[in-house]
């Protein structure tokens, strides 16, 4: 590395070099919520998850909305017997997602633009839900680049 000013180039290059599909694994799969899932089913899904949001998918596994953990937590605390279904509770206006073949540079841009730590991943061709990419997934690529810098 020539100088500290060039250090950022070493971190940015891996973001352009890798795509989402290079980074996500089976651990990036958050169980999707079905449109007609009742509250108790959504609670079970979040209870067995370490994601802050889950996609709501249609019968073709395409994302039609999302439900965040905070929404489920608030309903549990205020009205645990709420009869609403996922389709009644989901957010549909802004669904943070990226395509499987997009670069991590685009992913980072979307994290900031959409003000989120997690983005749904969809298949480029079918538009079906694939998983979730998180900021920590991208950080692991940057950390790998940093390790390579230290070795050189």
Secondary structure as UniProt FT lines:
FT   HELIX           4..17
FT   HELIX           20..23
FT   HELIX           26..28
FT   STRAND          33..34
FT   TURN            35..36
FT   HELIX           39..47
FT   STRAND          53..57
FT   TURN            59..60
FT   STRAND          62..68
FT   HELIX           69..78
FT   TURN            80..81
FT   HELIX           86..89
FT   STRAND          97..99
FT   TURN            100..101
FT   HELIX           104..113
FT   TURN            114..115
FT   STRAND          118..122
FT   TURN            124..126
FT   STRAND          128..134
FT   HELIX           135..151
//
